Amino acid sequence: MKRQIIDTIAKYETIIIHRHVRPDPDAYGSAFGLREILRATYPNKKVYTTGEHEETLSFLTMPDKVTDDQFKDALVIVTDTANTERVDDQRYKTGAFLLKIDHHPNDDPYGDLLWVNTDASSASEMIYDLYEEGQKVADWKMSDEAARLLFAGIVGDTGRFMFHSTSRKTFETAGDLISYNFDRTELFNGMYEVDRNLLNLQGYIYQKFVIDDNGMAYVKLTVDTLKEYGVTSSETSLLVGSLGNVKGIRAWVIFIEESDQIRVRLRSKGPIINELAKEFGGGGHPLASGASVYSWEEADRVIEKLKGICQ
């Protein structure tokens, strides 16, 4: 499969890379990391990334501006995106050939060619794996910037190597990447330093979360609460893992109210939760998933179902 991907990439003069909406470090790391590898390897190709920029990830990089005409005869690559509804920039359909590279369960096998590896810790780890094969067969090149981006993606999706998805391969990949010239301290500061208002909201979460006898926990963050603390919905992504530090919690859900929906962020230390996310139109990994609901009554149904899973 990796050879097919490398051969396919070699055929196209224009390559446009997408990732999922509401991006996290792995979405940026995999998409932009691949962009930098291809730009270093094929300086005559036109390689772009597209999608709406996430301000909290500005420390990593910025998307390119891509016109509709550039999609004509282009190879489109989508990384770290399980289903088509979550692809950022729906123009991905207008390219000449579509390639999917992902590590989530393959519930939506879209694309003319797809490589899905659920054993990988992250899509960024998969991109490095692809690079290693490309280095052997097509003299692919890794730049310092590509290494920085891929490392950030791996760190983000493994929770600083604490999540169960972290494997020996993950550590080996990270070890290779840190041999390149980038400032890890600066990168970690960008990923994990938070403003005081976000810390205050974290305190609110610790004060207000509810836990039952089976280790199921939840907390609801309303629009008014976010306004009170001066935190945006996207910034709350930095706090999703907070309840994982609480002894006795086995699985938890954080609800974030927005103007048109309530985001559902599910996390677990053992019970499988991605099937629950699918019931509410979402998905993800067995221990880290997300969905959306459209009323607090529907949110309460998520809570009851999660209670049953933990029980």
ZADRENRO-723536 format. One record per atom (N, C-alpha, C, O): x, z, y. Coordinates in steps of 0.05 Angstrom, whole numbers, padded with zeros to 5 digits, always signed. Atoms other than C-alpha are relative to their C-alpha. Layout:
XZY ...
***
This chain:
+00017+00000-00024 +00000+00000+00000 +00017+00000+00025 +00012-00015+00044 -00018-00001-00024 +00056+00017+00049 +00013-00026+00005 +00016-00035+00028 -00013+00026-00003 +00090-00049+00035 -00020-00020+00012 -00013-00036+00029 +00020+00017-00011 +00024-00085+00049 -00004+00005+00030 -00007-00014+00045 +00003-00007-00029 +00017-00048+00115 +00023-00011+00016 +00019-00023+00037 -00024+00009-00014 +00088-00065+00135 +00000-00030+00003 +00006-00041+00024 +00001+00029-00001 +00079-00138+00117 -00022-00010+00019 -00018-00030+00034 +00022+00007-00018 +00013-00140+00155 +00009+00003+00029 +00003-00014+00046 -00009-00005-00028 +00044-00110+00218 +00019-00022+00009 +00018-00030+00032 -00020+00021-00007 +00100-00162+00216 -00013-00026+00008 -00001-00042+00023 +00013+00026-00005 +00049-00219+00220 -00012-00002+00028 -00016-00024+00037 +00015+00001-00025 +00017-00200+00286 +00017+00004+00024 +00035+00021+00024 -00015-00002-00025 +00043-00209+00356 -00011+00023+00017 +00004+00036+00032 +00013-00021-00016 -00007-00160+00387 -00012+00021-00019 -00026+00014-00038 +00010-00023+00017 -00022-00091+00356 -00012+00021+00018 +00001+00030+00038 +00015-00020-00016 -00073-00043+00385 -00007+00024-00018 -00020+00020-00039 +00003-00024+00017 -00075+00028+00358 -00021+00019+00012 -00020+00025+00036 +00021-00018-00009 -00136+00073+00362 +00003+00027-00015 +00018+00029-00034 +00002-00026+00014 -00150+00146+00342 -00027+00011+00006 -00044-00003+00017 +00027-00010-00002 -00210+00192+00343 -00006+00011+00028 +00012+00018+00043 +00009-00012-00025 -00251+00216+00402 +00007+00030+00000 +00012+00042-00021 -00008-00028-00004 -00235+00286+00429 +00026+00005-00015 +00027+00022-00034 -00025-00001+00016 -00163+00278+00405 +00014+00027+00000 +00011+00043+00019 -00017-00024+00004 -00118+00334+00380 +00029-00010-00001 +00033-00034+00000 -00027+00009+00001 -00042+00332+00375 +00006-00020-00023 +00023-00038-00019 -00005+00019+00021 -00044+00296+00308 -00011-00028+00006 +00001-00048-00001 +00011+00026-00008 -00089+00241+00336 +00020-00014+00019 +00026-00038+00016 -00020+00011-00018 -00039+00231+00393 +00026-00005-00014 +00038-00027-00011 -00026+00003+00014 +00022+00242+00349 +00001-00024-00017 +00020-00039-00017 +00000+00023+00019 +00002+00191+00296 -00002-00027+00015 +00012-00045+00009 +00005+00026-00013 -00024+00137+00343 +00024-00007+00018 +00034-00030+00017 -00022+00006-00019 +00030+00142+00397 +00027+00000-00014 +00045-00015-00006 -00025+00001+00015 +00085+00158+00347 +00004-00027-00013 +00026-00038-00013 -00001+00027+00012 +00068+00093+00310 +00006-00021+00021 +00022-00039+00017 -00005+00019-00022 +00067+00056+00376 +00030-00001+00007 +00042-00022+00010 -00028-00001-00008 +00137+00080+00394 +00019-00011-00022 +00039-00024-00016 -00016+00012+00022 +00165+00062+00324 -00002-00030+00001 +00019-00044-00002 +00003+00029+00000 +00136-00008+00329 +00013-00013+00024 +00024-00034+00022 -00014+00011-00024 +00161-00018+00400 +00030+00000-00004 +00043-00019+00005 -00029-00001+00005 +00231+00003+00378 +00008-00021-00020 +00030-00032-00019 -00007+00018+00022 +00229-00041+00316 -00005-00029+00008 +00010-00047+00001 +00008+00027-00007 +00194-00102+00345 -00003-00003+00030 -00025-00003+00041 +00002+00000-00030 +00212-00107+00419 -00015-00024+00011 -00023-00024+00034 +00014+00023-00010 +00179-00176+00424 -00030+00001-00005 -00045-00015+00006 +00029-00003+00005 +00111-00152+00399 -00012+00016+00023 +00001+00031+00037 +00015-00015-00020 +00058-00125+00446 -00015+00022-00015 -00034+00016-00030 +00012-00022+00015 +00039-00056+00420 -00012+00020+00020 +00002+00029+00038 +00014-00017-00019 -00013-00013+00455 -00015+00022-00016 -00021+00019-00039 +00019-00019+00010 -00053+00050+00444 -00023+00001+00020 -00019-00003+00044 +00023-00001-00017 -00123+00057+00472 -00016+00025-00005 -00011+00040-00024 +00017-00024+00003 -00176+00110+00481 -00001+00016+00026 +00017+00014+00042 +00003-00017-00023 -00200+00159+00533 +00021+00023-00001 +00025+00036-00021 -00021-00019-00001 -00144+00205+00555 -00011+00029+00000 -00031+00035+00013 +00006-00029+00000 -00147+00280+00539 +00020+00014+00017 +00044+00015+00011 -00019-00012-00019 -00118+00318+00598 +00017+00022-00011 +00040+00026-00003 -00016-00022+00011 -00096+00377+00556 +00024-00010-00016 +00041+00005-00024 -00022+00012+00015 -00050+00329+00519 +00019-00017+00017 +00034-00033+00007 -00016+00016-00019 -00017+00300+00581 +00030+00005-00004 +00047-00012+00002 -00028-00006+00005 +00048+00335+00561 +00012-00018-00021 +00036-00020-00024 -00009+00018+00022 +00052+00287+00502 +00005-00028+00011 +00028-00038+00010 -00002+00027-00010 +00038+00219+00533 -00026-00009+00011 -00045+00007+00014 +00025+00011-00011 -00015+00173+00563 -00007-00026-00014 +00011-00040-00023 +00008+00025+00012 -00056+00116+00534 +00007-00024+00018 +00012-00021+00041 -00004+00025-00015 -00046+00044+00554 -00027-00011+00010 -00048-00003-00001 +00023+00015-00008 -00096+00001+00591 -00001-00026-00015 +00018-00042-00014 +00002+00023+00018 -00120-00053+00543 -00025-00016+00008 -00047-00004+00010 +00023+00017-00008 -00165-00111+00565 -00014-00011-00025 -00003-00011-00047 +00016+00012+00022 -00219-00143+00522 +00014-00024-00012 +00014-00028-00036 -00013+00024+00010 -00179-00207+00517 +00023+00006-00018 +00030-00010-00036 -00023-00007+00016 -00120-00171+00486 -00008+00005-00029 +00010+00004-00047 +00009-00005+00028 -00162-00155+00424 -00001-00026-00016 -00001-00025-00041 +00002+00026+00014 -00167-00229+00408 +00025-00005-00017 +00047-00004-00006 -00022+00005+00019 -00123-00244+00347 +00019+00024-00003 +00041+00021-00013 -00017-00024+00002 -00096-00172+00349 -00005+00014-00027 -00026+00013-00038 +00002-00019+00022 -00082-00126+00291 -00009+00027+00012 +00004+00037+00030 +00010-00026-00009 -00122-00062+00302 +00006+00021-00021 -00002+00017-00045 -00006-00023+00018 -00097+00003+00270 -00014+00025+00010 -00011+00032+00034 +00014-00025-00007 -00139+00066+00270 +00013+00022-00016 +00013+00021-00041 -00012-00023+00014 -00103+00131+00253 -00016+00025+00003 -00030+00029+00023 +00011-00028-00001 -00129+00201+00237 -00030+00000+00006 -00040+00019+00019 +00028+00001-00007 -00202+00180+00240 -00016-00007-00026 -00013-00029-00037 +00013+00003+00026 -00247+00189+00179 -00023-00020+00001 -00027-00034-00019 +00023+00017+00000 -00308+00151+00201 -00002-00016+00026 +00009-00008+00047 +00001+00018-00023 -00325+00094+00249 -00013+00012+00024 -00005+00004+00047 +00013-00012-00023 -00370+00136+00293 +00019+00015+00018 +00014+00018+00042 -00018-00017-00015 -00310+00177+00315 +00024-00016+00011 +00042-00004+00023 -00021+00016-00011 -00264+00119+00332 -00002-00001+00031 -00024-00009+00041 +00001+00001-00029 -00246+00124+00406 +00005-00029+00009 +00025-00041+00001 +00000+00028-00010 -00259+00056+00440 -00010-00018-00023 +00005-00027-00040 +00013+00015+00021 -00308+00018+00398 +00007-00030+00000 -00004-00045-00016 -00010+00028+00001 -00273-00048+00414 +00017-00004-00024 +00026-00027-00029 -00016+00004+00024 -00235-00035+00350 -00011-00021-00018 +00003-00033-00034 +00014+00019+00017 -00286-00080+00317 +00007-00029+00008 +00001-00048-00008 -00003+00028-00010 -00265-00141+00358 +00028-00012-00005 +00033-00034+00003 -00026+00011+00007 -00194-00150+00332 -00002-00019-00024 -00023-00024-00035 -00001+00019+00022 -00172-00200+00279 +00001+00013-00027 -00008+00002-00047 -00004-00014+00026 -00155-00149+00225 +00000+00029+00006 +00012+00038+00026 +00003-00029-00004 -00170-00075+00217 +00013+00015-00022 +00009+00011-00046 -00016-00017+00018 -00124-00024+00185 -00007+00029+00005 -00005+00038+00028 +00006-00029-00003 -00143+00049+00172 +00023+00016-00014 +00030+00010-00036 -00020-00018+00011 -00089+00103+00162 -00011+00028+00006 -00013+00036+00029 +00013-00025-00004 -00118+00172+00151 +00005+00020-00023 +00013+00012-00045 -00004-00020+00020 -00112+00238+00114 -00025+00017-00006 -00024+00036-00020 +00025-00014+00006 -00185+00261+00114 -00013-00013-00025 -00006-00035-00033 +00015+00012+00022 -00232+00250+00055 -00012-00027+00008 -00022-00030+00030 +00007+00028-00006 -00249+00176+00051 -00030-00005-00003 -00038-00021-00020 +00029+00002+00002 -00324+00183+00061 -00010-00026+00012 -00031-00036+00005 +00008+00025-00013 -00326+00120+00104 +00024-00019-00003 +00041-00021+00015 -00023+00017+00005 -00278+00069+00074 +00000-00026+00016 -00004-00048+00004 +00001+00024-00017 -00276+00021+00133 +00027-00013+00001 +00047-00002-00006 -00025+00015-00004 -00224-00032+00148 +00005-00021-00020 -00005-00020-00043 -00008+00021+00019 -00195-00094+00117 +00021+00009-00019 +00024-00001-00041 -00021-00013+00016 -00138-00052+00091 +00000+00029+00008 +00000+00036+00031 +00000-00028-00006 -00138+00023+00085 +00019+00016-00018 +00021+00011-00042 -00018-00018+00014 -00088+00077+00066 -00009+00028+00007 -00007+00037+00030 +00010-00027-00004 -00118+00146+00057 +00015+00018-00020 +00016+00013-00044 -00015-00020+00017 -00076+00205+00031 -00009+00028+00008 +00001+00039+00027 +00011-00026-00006 -00114+00270+00030 +00020+00023-00007 +00016+00046+00001 -00021-00020+00006 -00051+00306+00004 +00018+00004+00024 +00033+00023+00025 -00018-00002-00023 -00015+00293+00070 -00011+00022+00019 -00035+00025+00022 +00008-00021-00018 -00015+00350+00120 -00013-00011+00025 -00029+00002+00038 +00008+00011-00025 -00029+00303+00177 +00003-00031-00001 +00018-00041-00018 -00005+00028-00003 -00034+00230+00197 +00028-00005+00010 +00040-00026+00004 -00027+00003-00010 +00032+00240+00233 +00020+00000-00023 +00040-00014-00023 -00018+00000+00023 +00065+00258+00167 -00002-00027-00015 +00019-00037-00025 +00004+00026+00013 +00036+00193+00138 +00016-00021+00015 +00028-00039+00003 -00014+00020-00016 +00065+00153+00196 +00030+00002-00006 +00044-00018-00007 -00029-00003+00006 +00134+00182+00181 +00006-00011-00028 +00026-00024-00032 -00003+00011+00027 +00125+00165+00108 +00000-00031+00001 +00016-00044-00013 +00000+00029-00004 +00108+00093+00129 +00026-00009+00013 +00037-00030+00005 -00025+00007-00013 +00169+00092+00174 +00023+00000-00021 +00039-00019-00021 -00021-00001+00020 +00214+00112+00115 +00000-00025-00017 +00021-00036-00023 +00002+00024+00016 +00188+00054+00075 +00008-00024+00017 +00022-00042+00007 -00007+00022-00018 +00194+00007+00134 +00030-00001+00006 +00041-00023+00008 -00030-00001-00004 +00266+00030+00145 +00014-00014-00023 +00034-00028-00020 -00012+00011+00024 +00282+00009+00074 -00003-00031-00002 +00016-00045-00008 +00007+00028+00006 +00248-00059+00072 +00000-00018+00025 +00001-00042+00022 +00002+00017-00024 +00244-00082+00145 +00016+00011+00023 +00011+00002+00046 -00017-00010-00021 +00296-00043+00184 -00015+00013+00023 -00009+00008+00046 +00015-00014-00020 +00245-00001+00221 +00017+00020+00014 +00036+00031+00002 -00017-00018-00016 +00273+00042+00276 -00017+00024+00011 -00040+00020+00019 +00013-00024-00011 +00255+00113+00297 +00014+00007+00027 +00038+00008+00029 -00010-00008-00027 +00263+00132+00371 -00003+00030+00003 -00018+00043-00012 +00003-00029-00006 +00271+00202+00400 -00029+00006+00008 -00040+00027+00000 +00028-00005-00009 +00202+00195+00432 -00019-00001-00023 -00038+00015-00024 +00017+00001+00023 +00170+00174+00367 +00002+00026-00017 -00018+00036-00026 -00004-00025+00015 +00201+00234+00332 -00014+00024+00013 -00025+00040-00001 +00013-00022-00014 +00176+00281+00386 -00030+00000-00005 -00042+00021-00009 +00029+00003+00003 +00105+00255+00380 -00009+00007-00029 -00029+00021-00033 +00008-00005+00028 +00103+00257+00304 +00004+00030-00007 -00013+00041-00021 -00004-00028+00004 +00132+00327+00303 -00023+00016+00012 -00032+00035-00001 +00023-00014-00012 +00078+00350+00351 -00025-00002-00016 -00040+00017-00020 +00023+00004+00017 +00025+00320+00307 +00000+00016-00025 -00021+00028-00032 -00002-00016+00024 +00050+00354+00245 -00003+00030+00006 -00017+00044-00008 +00002-00028-00008 +00058+00421+00280 -00029+00007+00006 -00039+00028-00002 +00027-00005-00007 -00012+00416+00308 -00019+00001-00023 -00036+00019-00025 +00019+00001+00022 -00048+00398+00244 +00007+00019-00023 -00010+00023-00040 -00006-00020+00020 -00011+00449+00202 -00001+00028+00011 +00004+00048-00003 +00001-00027-00012 -00021+00507+00250 +00027+00013+00000 +00031+00036-00008 -00028-00009+00000 +00054+00513+00259 +00009+00007-00028 +00022+00028-00033 -00008-00001+00028 +00063+00504+00184 -00012+00023-00015 -00002+00031-00036 +00013-00023+00013 +00016+00561+00166 -00024-00009-00018 -00032+00007-00035 +00024+00008+00015 -00042+00520+00137 +00007-00008-00028 +00030-00015-00034 -00004+00006+00028 -00051+00507+00063 +00010-00029-00004 +00023-00034-00025 -00007+00029+00003 -00040+00432+00074 +00030-00004+00003 +00040-00025-00004 -00029+00003-00003 +00034+00445+00090 +00013-00001-00028 +00009+00017-00044 -00014+00004+00026 +00077+00420+00032 +00030-00001+00004 +00040-00001+00026 -00029+00004-00002 +00150+00413+00015 +00006-00026+00015 +00025-00026+00031 -00004+00025-00014 +00144+00341+00039 -00003+00004+00030 +00011-00008+00046 +00005-00006-00029 +00117+00368+00106 +00026+00012+00012 +00034+00003+00034 -00024-00012-00011 +00178+00412+00116 +00024-00019+00000 +00039-00019+00019 -00022+00020+00001 +00226+00356+00095 -00004-00019+00023 +00016-00027+00036 +00005+00018-00022 +00193+00310+00145 +00007+00013+00027 +00020+00001+00044 -00006-00015-00025 +00196+00362+00201 +00030+00003+00003 +00041+00001+00025 -00029-00003-00001 +00269+00374+00184 +00014-00025+00009 +00033-00025+00024 -00012+00026-00008 +00285+00300+00191 -00006-00005+00030 +00011-00014+00044 +00008+00007-00027 +00247+00295+00257 +00015+00017+00021 +00021+00007+00042 -00014-00016-00020 +00282+00353+00291 +00030-00008+00003 +00044+00003+00020 -00027+00010-00004 +00348+00317+00282 +00002-00020+00023 +00024-00027+00032 +00001+00018-00023 +00326+00271+00338 +00002+00016+00026 -00002+00040+00026 -00005-00013-00025 +00338+00286+00411 -00025+00004+00017 -00033-00013+00032 +00022-00008-00018 +00278+00321+00442 +00000+00030+00002 +00011+00044-00015 -00001-00028-00006 +00266+00390+00471 -00024+00014-00014 -00047+00011-00005 +00022-00013+00015 +00226+00431+00420 -00013+00023+00016 -00037+00027+00014 +00011-00022-00016 +00219+00490+00467 -00020-00011+00020 -00042+00001+00024 +00018+00012-00019 +00188+00446+00520 -00026-00010-00014 -00048-00007-00003 +00023+00010+00015 +00142+00415+00468 -00018+00023-00008 -00042+00021-00004 +00016-00023+00008 +00119+00482+00441 -00014+00013+00024 -00037+00021+00022 +00012-00010-00024 +00106+00506+00512 -00025-00016+00008 -00046-00006+00015 +00022+00017-00006 +00062+00446+00524 -00024+00003-00019 -00047+00001-00012 +00021-00003+00021 +00024+00458+00459 -00014+00027+00001 -00038+00029-00005 +00010-00027+00005 +00015+00533+00462 -00002+00018+00024 -00015+00039+00023 +00004-00016-00024 +00022+00560+00532 -00029-00004+00011 -00038-00027+00011 +00028+00002-00010 -00048+00575+00560 -00003+00014+00027 +00012+00033+00033 +00006-00013-00025 -00076+00593+00627 -00014+00027-00004 -00025+00033-00026 +00011-00027+00003 -00100+00664+00640 -00030-00001-00005 -00040+00016-00020 +00028+00001+00004 -00173+00643+00642 -00007-00006-00030 -00027+00004-00040 +00004+00005+00029 -00167+00617+00570 +00005+00025-00016 -00008+00030-00036 -00006-00026+00013 -00136+00683+00549 -00023+00019+00004 -00030+00034-00015 +00023-00017-00005 -00194+00719+00581 -00024-00008-00018 -00038+00009-00028 +00021+00009+00018 -00243+00676+00541 +00007+00008-00028 -00012+00014-00044 -00007-00009+00027 -00204+00692+00478 -00007+00030-00003 -00017+00037-00025 +00008-00028+00001 -00215+00765+00494 -00030+00003-00004 -00040+00020-00019 +00030+00001+00003 -00290+00750+00501 -00007-00006-00030 -00025+00006-00041 +00006+00008+00028 -00289+00717+00432 +00005+00024-00019 -00011+00030-00036 -00006-00023+00017 -00256+00779+00401 -00020+00022+00004 -00026+00037-00015 +00020-00021-00006 -00307+00824+00434 -00028-00007-00012 -00043+00010-00020 +00027+00008+00006 -00369+00783+00417 -00005-00012-00028 -00028-00016-00035 +00005+00013+00026 -00358+00753+00348 -00015+00019-00019 -00012+00043-00017 +00016-00015+00019 -00405+00775+00292 +00011-00006-00028 +00017-00029-00034 -00010+00004+00027 -00381+00786+00221 -00018+00014-00020 -00028+00036-00014 +00017-00013+00020 -00421+00801+00158 +00017+00012-00023 +00042+00010-00022 -00015-00014+00022 -00402+00838+00093 +00016-00019-00017 +00034-00010-00031 -00014+00020+00016 -00379+00774+00060 +00022-00015+00014 +00034-00034+00004 -00022+00012-00014 -00329+00755+00113 -00007-00025+00015 +00011-00040+00023 +00009+00022-00016 -00371+00703+00149 -00002+00009+00029 -00015+00029+00035 +00001-00008-00028 -00362+00705+00224 -00008-00023+00018 -00004-00047+00011 +00007+00021-00019 -00388+00667+00284 +00000+00012+00028 -00001+00036+00033 +00003-00008-00028 -00389+00668+00360 -00011-00025+00014 -00005-00047+00007 +00013+00021-00015 -00430+00627+00409 +00010+00001+00029 +00010+00021+00042 -00010+00003-00027 -00400+00601+00474 -00019-00018+00015 -00019-00042+00010 +00019+00016-00015 -00454+00578+00521 +00013-00013+00024 +00035-00007+00032 -00009+00014-00024 -00447+00532+00581 +00006+00021+00022 +00026+00019+00036 -00003-00021-00020 -00456+00593+00626 +00026+00016-00004 +00039+00024+00014 -00024-00016+00006 -00401+00631+00590 +00025-00016+00007 +00044-00005+00019 -00023+00016-00007 -00352+00573+00597 +00004-00002+00030 +00026-00001+00040 -00002+00001-00029 -00368+00567+00671 +00010+00027+00011 +00027+00027+00029 -00008-00026-00010 -00359+00642+00680 +00031+00004-00003 +00043+00016+00014 -00028-00004+00005 -00289+00639+00650 +00017-00024+00011 +00042-00023+00010 -00014+00023-00011 -00271+00572+00682 +00015-00016-00021 +00037-00026-00016 -00013+00014+00022 -00256+00538+00616 -00017-00024-00008 -00042-00022-00009 +00015+00023+00008 -00276+00468+00595 -00004+00000-00030 +00009+00015-00045 +00005+00002+00029 -00304+00450+00527 +00024-00008-00016 +00030+00003-00037 -00024+00010+00015 -00242+00412+00507 +00022+00021-00002 +00037+00022-00021 -00021-00021+00001 -00197+00471+00525 -00005+00021-00021 +00014+00034-00030 +00006-00020+00021 -00233+00515+00475 +00013-00007-00027 +00015+00010-00044 -00013+00007+00025 -00199+00476+00420 +00025+00017-00006 +00032+00020-00029 -00024-00017+00004 -00138+00520+00431 -00007+00027-00011 +00011+00042-00019 +00008-00027+00009 -00179+00581+00411 -00014+00000-00027 -00022+00021-00036 +00015+00002+00025 -00211+00556+00347 +00012+00018-00022 -00003+00030-00037 -00013-00016+00021 -00160+00591+00303 +00001+00030+00005 +00011+00045-00011 -00003-00028-00008 -00166+00658+00340 -00011+00019-00021 +00002+00039-00028 +00013-00018+00018 -00213+00690+00290 +00014+00001-00027 +00010+00019-00043 -00016+00000+00025 -00166+00672+00233 +00019+00023-00002 +00029+00030-00023 -00018-00023-00001 -00123+00731+00255 -00015+00026-00007 -00002+00047-00010 +00016-00024+00004 -00180+00780+00241 -00001+00007-00030 -00010-00010-00046 +00001-00009+00028 -00173+00819+00176 -00029+00001-00010 -00046+00012+00003 +00027+00000+00012 -00233+00809+00130 -00016-00025+00004 -00036-00029-00011 +00015+00025-00004 -00256+00742+00157 +00009-00020-00021 +00033-00025-00025 -00005+00021+00020 -00261+00688+00103 -00006-00028+00011 +00009-00047+00005 +00007+00025-00012 -00295+00633+00142 -00014+00006+00026 -00028+00026+00029 +00013-00005-00026 -00319+00626+00214 -00008-00026+00013 +00002-00048+00007 +00010+00023-00015 -00355+00580+00261 -00002+00008+00030 -00012+00030+00036 +00001-00004-00028 -00348+00575+00336 -00018-00022+00012 -00013-00046+00007 +00018+00019-00012 -00405+00542+00374 +00007-00003+00030 +00010+00017+00044 -00007+00005-00028 -00388+00509+00441 -00022-00017+00012 -00025-00041+00005 +00023+00015-00012 -00448+00488+00483 +00010-00019+00022 +00026-00011+00039 -00005+00020-00021 -00442+00424+00524 -00026-00009+00011 -00048+00001+00004 +00024+00008-00013 -00492+00388+00567 -00020-00014-00018 -00044-00012-00015 +00018+00016+00017 -00519+00344+00511 +00001+00008-00029 -00013-00004-00046 -00003-00008+00028 -00499+00380+00447 +00013+00027-00002 +00022+00038+00018 -00015-00025+00006 -00470+00442+00415 +00021-00007-00021 +00014-00014-00043 -00021+00006+00019 -00403+00430+00382 +00003+00023-00020 +00001+00046-00013 -00002-00019+00022 -00393+00464+00315 +00029-00002-00011 +00036-00023-00023 -00028+00000+00010 -00321+00483+00297 +00001+00020-00023 -00002+00044-00020 +00000-00016+00025 -00315+00508+00225 +00029+00003-00009 +00044-00016-00010 -00026-00006+00012 -00253+00541+00196 -00003+00019-00024 -00023+00034-00025 +00003-00017+00024 -00240+00576+00130 +00028+00008-00011 +00047-00007-00007 -00024-00008+00014 -00188+00615+00092 -00002-00004-00030 +00015+00004-00045 +00004+00004+00029 -00215+00594+00024 -00026-00015-00007 -00024-00036-00020 +00025+00015+00006 -00289+00574+00020 +00000-00028+00011 +00009-00033+00033 +00000+00028-00009 -00300+00499+00024 -00022-00004+00020 -00045+00003+00015 +00019+00002-00022 -00335+00481+00089 -00006-00028+00008 -00025-00032+00024 +00005+00027-00010 -00331+00406+00098 -00027-00012-00009 -00038-00029+00005 +00026+00009+00009 -00394+00394+00057 -00022+00010+00019 -00042-00004+00024 +00019-00011-00019 -00431+00439+00105 +00001-00017+00026 -00020-00023+00038 -00002+00016-00024 -00404+00399+00164 -00014-00027-00004 -00027-00037+00015 +00013+00026+00006 -00429+00335+00131 -00031+00002+00003 -00044-00017+00011 +00029-00004-00002 -00499+00364+00128 -00010-00002+00029 -00034-00008+00034 +00008+00000-00028 -00499+00366+00204 +00014-00024+00014 +00020-00022+00038 -00010+00024-00012 -00470+00297+00215 +00030+00000+00006 +00040-00018+00020 -00028-00001-00006 -00397+00318+00217 +00017-00004-00025 +00008-00019-00043 -00018+00003+00022 -00340+00324+00168 +00027+00012+00006 +00030+00027+00025 -00027-00010-00004 -00266+00339+00161 +00013+00009-00026 +00006-00001-00047 -00015-00010+00023 -00220+00377+00115 -00016+00023-00014 -00034+00034-00002 +00014-00022+00014 -00243+00428+00062 +00001+00026+00015 -00018+00042+00013 -00002-00025-00014 -00218+00485+00106 -00001-00002+00030 +00002+00018+00044 +00001+00004-00029 -00224+00455+00176 -00017-00024+00006 -00009-00046+00000 +00019+00021-00005 -00284+00415+00197 -00015+00004+00026 -00012+00024+00039 +00015-00002-00024 -00330+00400+00254 -00026-00016-00002 -00028-00034-00019 +00026+00014-00001 -00400+00376+00271 -00012+00005+00027 +00000+00017+00044 +00015-00005-00024 -00452+00376+00326 -00029+00007-00007 -00040-00005-00026 +00029-00006+00002 -00521+00407+00332 -00012-00002+00028 +00003-00004+00048 +00013+00006-00025 -00572+00400+00386 -00020+00021+00009 -00036+00016+00027 +00016-00023-00009 -00606+00467+00392 +00013+00025-00012 +00027+00024-00032 -00011-00025+00011 -00589+00541+00381 -00014+00007-00026 -00003+00021-00043 +00013-00004+00026 -00641+00541+00325 +00015-00014-00022 +00018-00004-00044 -00016+00015+00019 -00601+00488+00290 +00026+00014-00006 +00036+00014-00028 -00025-00016+00003 -00538+00529+00302 -00004+00023-00019 +00013+00029-00035 +00006-00023+00018 -00571+00588+00268 -00003-00009-00029 +00004+00006-00047 +00000+00010+00027 -00583+00544+00207 +00028-00004-00011 +00033+00001-00035 -00028+00002+00008 -00509+00530+00205 +00010+00027-00009 +00024+00030-00029 -00009-00028+00006 -00496+00605+00206 -00011+00009-00027 +00004+00020-00043 +00012-00008+00025 -00544+00618+00149 +00012-00014-00024 +00017-00002-00045 -00013+00015+00022 -00514+00564+00106 +00029+00009-00005 +00038+00010-00028 -00027-00010+00003 -00444+00589+00120 +00000+00027-00013 +00018+00034-00029 +00002-00025+00014 -00466+00658+00100 -00003-00003-00030 +00009+00011-00046 +00004+00005+00028 -00489+00630+00034 +00025-00009-00014 +00030-00001-00037 -00025+00010+00012 -00423+00595+00022 +00019+00024-00004 +00032+00026-00025 -00018-00023+00003 -00384+00659+00035 -00010+00020-00021 +00006+00033-00035 +00011-00018+00019 -00431+00699-00008 +00006-00009-00029 -00003+00005-00048 
***
